[in-house]
Amino acid sequence: MSRLNLSAEESVGHPGIGHLVRSEVLKIRSTRLWWALLLGAILLVMVQAGFTAAFEGQDQGFGETSVLPSGDSPELVRTVYTQGFFAGYIFALILGITGLTGEYRYQTITPTFLVAPKRYPIVVAKIVAHLFFGVLYGVACTAAAIVAGGIVLVAKGFDFGLTAEGVPRALATSVLAMALWTIFGIGVGTLIKNQIAAILVGVAVAYIVEPLLGLVLSVLEIEAVGKYLPTAASTGLFESFSYGQSLLAWWQGGLVLIAYACLFALLGVLLSVRRDIT
């Protein structure tokens, strides 16, 4: 019997949510995917932080609104340490997606759901376990961004700026955003059981559909609605350089992301409870 199946069967023998969460954490740790995604996120965040710091005060090629602040600006420091998360949280999204679709793909969820008296504690345990790994991803990526971006800032004659205005808050909210994006992944994985399709749809929505939707809303002169889309809300949460885009305040962005996460979590629970087991 595989380690994955064993952990699933062991978990249903214990009614406590703590046992279920530990079982789900073991499932994630028993695969190579979680640390491969973590490594990819760290490398991407480090590269982005280093490049952002290197080009401080320079035009990014999109006109007046794309001139980065100078290195002594708190806004630039926040941007250096959070810019990589706009691509980095896609790894958290994929982790969440595979956390559920992987079970459907290998049919390891079938014996668990068939034996368990109720399904929703198992889904809740998955959400909690993935939140834990989302926080882990966030902390690791934040540390990586500080190292890579901070070294470049210091090399250019500035300091790390960790106590600059809004920077501690931006670092904390980066961790929060990374954790919440794992929940988005759980929701996507619940809607689309096919793993490859779910990943493709999740990435496409985050990086193609949402930007295009924001552009359409801007053309229709209702761009205020675009502030409430997940990626835009994440940008507002970080308080980083907006490239002229109108964004929500950090606390508003946080509330919007939490609302999305709650919606996706509820969706995951309801669909998993009602769906037929095959």
Secondary structure as the mmCIF struct_conf table of DSSP 4:
data_model
#
loop_
_struct_conf.conf_type_id
_struct_conf.id
_struct_conf.beg_label_comp_id
_struct_conf.beg_label_asym_id
_struct_conf.beg_label_seq_id
_struct_conf.end_label_comp_id
_struct_conf.end_label_asym_id
_struct_conf.end_label_seq_id
HELX_RH_AL_P HELX_RH_AL_P1 ARG A 3 VAL A 12
TURN_TY1_P TURN_TY1_P1 GLY A 13 GLY A 13
BEND BEND1 GLY A 16 GLY A 16
HELX_RH_AL_P HELX_RH_AL_P2 ILE A 17 ARG A 29
TURN_TY1_P TURN_TY1_P2 SER A 30 SER A 30
BEND BEND2 THR A 31 ARG A 32
HELX_RH_AL_P HELX_RH_AL_P3 LEU A 33 ALA A 54
TURN_TY1_P TURN_TY1_P3 PHE A 55 GLY A 57
BEND BEND3 GLN A 58 GLN A 58
STRN STRN1 ASP A 59 ASP A 59
BEND BEND4 GLY A 61 PHE A 62
HELX_RH_3T_P HELX_RH_3T_P1 GLU A 64 SER A 66
STRN STRN2 VAL A 67 VAL A 67
HELX_LH_PP_P HELX_LH_PP_P1 LEU A 68 SER A 70
TURN_TY1_P TURN_TY1_P4 GLY A 71 ASP A 72
HELX_RH_AL_P HELX_RH_AL_P4 PRO A 74 THR A 82
TURN_TY1_P TURN_TY1_P5 GLN A 83 GLY A 84
HELX_RH_AL_P HELX_RH_AL_P5 PHE A 85 TYR A 106
TURN_TY1_P TURN_TY1_P6 GLN A 107 GLN A 107
HELX_RH_AL_P HELX_RH_AL_P6 ILE A 109 VAL A 115
BEND BEND5 ALA A 116 PRO A 117
BEND BEND6 ARG A 119 ARG A 119
HELX_RH_AL_P HELX_RH_AL_P7 TYR A 120 ALA A 155
TURN_TY1_P TURN_TY1_P7 LYS A 156 GLY A 157
TURN_TY1_P TURN_TY1_P8 LEU A 162 THR A 163
BEND BEND7 ALA A 164 ALA A 164
TURN_TY1_P TURN_TY1_P9 GLU A 165 GLY A 166
HELX_RH_AL_P HELX_RH_AL_P8 VAL A 167 LEU A 191
BEND BEND8 ASN A 194 ASN A 194
HELX_RH_AL_P HELX_RH_AL_P9 GLN A 195 ALA A 204
HELX_RH_PI_P HELX_RH_PI_P1 VAL A 205 VAL A 209
HELX_RH_AL_P HELX_RH_AL_P10 GLU A 210 VAL A 219
TURN_TY1_P TURN_TY1_P10 LEU A 220 GLU A 221
HELX_RH_3T_P HELX_RH_3T_P2 GLU A 223 TYR A 228
BEND BEND9 LEU A 229 LEU A 229
HELX_RH_AL_P HELX_RH_AL_P11 PRO A 230 PHE A 238
TURN_TY1_P TURN_TY1_P11 GLU A 239 GLU A 239
TURN_TY1_P TURN_TY1_P12 TYR A 243 GLY A 244
HELX_RH_AL_P HELX_RH_AL_P12 TRP A 250 ARG A 274
BEND BEND10 ARG A 275 ARG A 275
HELX_LH_PP_P HELX_LH_PP_P2 ASP A 276 ILE A 277
#
